[in-house]
């Protein structure tokens, strides 16, 4: 094959960010905003959207090409409907969709292999990660990561001493509104900040395991379709993440401002800025409140479709 097309969704983390790095349970939902890729062989030089590829600017794509082992130049076209660097999984969707195309060109696409390689790429480019973003973007729907293997198992991912069992998670129909604070907060430094706290403080380790237990209860509430409980656990998860040191006054402001119009709200992803999410029946009202407070709202629904290959 000399040409392939793919697309992959972004995600939001419902429960368990940061704690998942230590093997605790976490759940993420794929969302209805995607990145589309189109890759073709038979060109002179590797270009992305018309410009010669630069490893500094495109580390995920360059790493993906190296790992798949394609030597010929490639014409790469990408179109993203996800804000980048905002905690909605744009780097995972980019990596997963790129790998989808590259493995298709080689004739060997496998979702498990793509999820595993995409995690390795994120881990190496960001200097540490869990497989939650990349597995959610690959599988779609919702994904639960746990230490032990359970029902609806998809794949196992290992890194050094750590291992994560990745499962499909059933979820009810949900309306989510993201509020982007616009405050740039890269994931790597926040993961390292939590690591320092975790290494020196039993208190931090207790918070991490409390987040894991809460995420387990969150999964049960999702399976029962009990949005009230899901929302209240989201509020609790927000407080625990703030105690862990990854909150921000702007995140608290947005979470508090929407609280009377939603089941629950929390920061989502690495924190320190970035995004918050609200689970609500009144997405327009919540989006309006976020806008009034200078946040950028995105009204989202869960997407059942993960990576698609053509
Ligand atoms: O920055 P995001 O939205 O990709 O989320 C990072 C989530 C962490 O748990 C903090 C790190 C990880 O890779 O799991």
Boltz pocket constraint, residues with backbone or C-beta under 6 A from the ligand:
constraints:
  - pocket:
      binder: B
      contacts: [[A, 16], [A, 17], [A, 18], [A, 19], [A, 20], [A, 21], [A, 86], [A, 87], [A, 88], [A, 89], [A, 128], [A, 129], [A, 130], [A, 131], [A, 132], [A, 133], [A, 187], [A, 191], [A, 268], [A, 269], [A, 270], [A, 271]]
      max_distance: 6.0
